[in-house]
Amino acid sequence: MNQIEKVRDYYGKVLQTKNDLKTTACCTAESMPPHLARLTKNIASEIQDKFYGCGAPFPDQLQGLTVLDLGCGTGRDVYLLSQLVGENGQVIGIDMTDEQLEVANRHIEPQMKTFGFSKPNVKFVKGYIEDLESAGLANESVDLVVSNCVINLSPDKERVFREIFRVLKPGGELYFSDVYCDRRLPKHCQEDPVLLGECLGGALYIEDFRRMLHKVGCKDFRQINSSQIDITSIEVANKVSGAQFYSITARAFKLPLEDRCEDYGQVAYYKGTLDNHPTYFALDDHHLFEKGRPMLVCSNTAMMVQDTRLAPHFEIIGDTSTHYGLFDCSGDPTSPTSGEAVCTPGGGCC
Ligand SMILES: C[S@@+](CC[C@H](N)C(=O)[O-])C[C@H]1O[C@@H](n2cnc3c(N)ncnc32)[C@H](O)[C@@H]1O
């Protein structure tokens, strides 16, 4: 069996519910904010029982957007996003496994009824995340791409990222949760069907993820959160020897960003207008914008809040006409005008 066949077999035949998983790599406990936890209660228990995600890839302010979920499985995240984009938005779920899609499709009608929608705003398409063109996705047709514990399973991850940035509109966003490793795993681990199926064998070395995004033209991605995965099975622990695994949620915008943070003296103000964030908004794990508080930002951060759907919620003072050199990332984040916090490893910023 090749990698695609092994993965399809695992999700189509081996696993029936999340109780069949042998590790906690899928279904790591990332707490859902209350406004999202409330929406999951509207989703059928059969779908919830077959949820194999590792994070919560749900950014803010999604009303009316077109969203694509790569490797949607039985559709837990599609149905949650369906409620977030509302009746005027659309969510497309892509998956290659018939058994997963059968469950997802069977629930369209009852779920729409539960949400009170007069017509479906979701659709499930059989296809490969490496070839979104064959799945009918045109260039620059999607506002947001999400994915939950899937890209690690792909034998050609670079092609997946190329496809994502092809289908995203300018200023659009990739926001996804996946499993990463602190090293490049040996071939026998990458080919092991259980390690692969459990989202460990195909986990990218985090530095290779950064390099891959850079190669496809995305020079600055931002980490939202990271949690270490417990390897509770002795058998699995022995197979991976000392490797450490992390579930990471990251965001990357389709913008002409630079590979380093550059200082143009720009200042950003958050207006406090994003839903559920009246007093502060976290763009990533080291940019916490307080309402009305001036924050010095690098030109990449300025672009992320100025040239995307976040624009109505920010005021940026300054432009890129005068350059002051490399952005100083060593400032104290609690000081009003100090700029950005020390960057954590993993994120592209600074
Ligand atoms: C770990 S499950 C996650 C499913 C879903 N995102 C969730 O959170 O429940 C991985 C899913 O990705 C699908 N998948 C894996 N590789 C794929 C590929 N190359 N193309 C399309 N789907 C893929 C599998 O069929 C499976 O449904």
The ligand as an ORCA input file, in Angstrom:
! r2SCAN-3c Opt
* xyz 0 1
  C      -7.053     12.915     11.282
  S      -8.449     12.894     10.218
  C      -9.077     14.523     10.512
  C     -10.466     14.692     10.004
  C     -11.153     16.014     10.344
  N     -10.348     17.146      9.959
  C     -11.496     16.062     11.803
  O     -10.969     16.965     12.461
  O     -12.247     15.214     12.274
  C      -7.721     13.006      8.615
  C      -8.712     13.082      7.456
  O      -8.003     13.555      6.310
  C      -8.338     12.780      5.185
  N      -7.159     12.801      4.292
  C      -5.910     12.395      4.599
  N      -5.077     12.594      3.571
  C      -5.822     13.152      2.567
  C      -5.523     13.588      1.254
  N      -4.286     13.480      0.759
  N      -6.527     14.121      0.507
  C      -7.795     14.202      1.007
  N      -8.126     13.798      2.255
  C      -7.153     13.290      3.037
  C      -8.675     11.415      5.744
  O      -9.531     10.711      4.864
  C      -9.328     11.763      7.064
  O     -10.712     11.918      6.924
*
